[in-house]
Amino acid sequence: MSGAGRWLAAGALAAAVIAAGCDDGGTDAPPSRVVGVKADDDAPDLEAFCDVYVKDGSEAKPLEMPPLEGEPADASAAWHWVNVWATWCQPCVEEMPMLVEWQRKLESDGASVKMTFLSIDDEAEKVAEFRKEHPGTPEGPRLADKDALEGWITGLGMDPGATIPLQVFADPEGRVRCVRSGAVNAPDYRTVEYLLDQP
């Protein structure tokens, strides 16, 4: 294949990767993000992992949750990881068991983190039925007002078309330090662990 052909093929592959993710059929994918890579000092690159990253906590906005049915995790004196999901989102459902296991592992490794699994399903009955069919699904609140979702997402610094799953990390002071659109994968564990160790 010629050099130009390789560039075209790489561009097509990149476009396909960016287009992956969940939406409700009426939103666009978020801007491109380079998958997290290691910096020269071998520390994970948080700016690459997060779509929105605030290094200095004093400059970060406080986490304000949208109207909910149910309560989020009590994350006082801990990092708060909000995972936004829906029963109809396959990547959300696929990553959930891993996230539950990660919370256990992070805490056993010394990180203080609480997770809130926030469903954006239209109906509580759908979530209840899903939990019956999938008993390992963690409990969590549901978005009470779908019209509030776009404003909440943009308030986090994201494009309103950001796809789910959405990962929101707030530090122990309740300030939003990292927002990521898209699922996490097994190699991201080290990056999350590193993020939760930031002052």
C-alpha positions, 0 to 999 in steps of 0.5 A: 500500500502506498504512503497516501493509502496508509494515511487514508486507511488510518484516517478511516479507522480513526473516524470509526473509533471516534464514532463509537459509543452510545447516544440516543440517536440524536446527538453527535459524538464528542470531539476526538480524544487521543487514548491515554499515553504515558508521559516522559516520566512514565506517569499516565497522561491525564490530559489525554485520558480526560476530555476535561481535565483540571490539574489545579483543584482550586480552579475546578468547579464543584460537582452539582448533580442533576435532579435525581430519583434516588441518592448518589453515593456519600462521597464526603472525604473521598473521590467521587466517580459518577458513571452515567449509563443506560440500559440501552447502552451496550458499552455501559452495560459491558463495562459495569462489572469491571467498574464494580471490581475496580472500586473494590480493587482501588479501595484495597490498594488504598484509594478512597473512592465512592461510585455513583451509577447514574441511569439516564433511562426514561422510566424507572420500570426499565431500570428495575426490570434490567436489574432483575434480569442482571442481578449484578447491576449496582444500585444507583439513582436515575435522572429525574428530568431528562431535559436537565441532562444537556445543561448538566453535561455542558456545565461539566465542560463537555459538548452537549452531544457527548456520548455515554458512558460518561465518567465524572471524577470529583476530588474529596473537596467535591470539585470536578477534576476529570470528565471523560466521554466513553467507556474505560478499558482494563489498561485504564486502571493505572490511569484512574489510580493515578488520577485518584492520587492527585492532590 
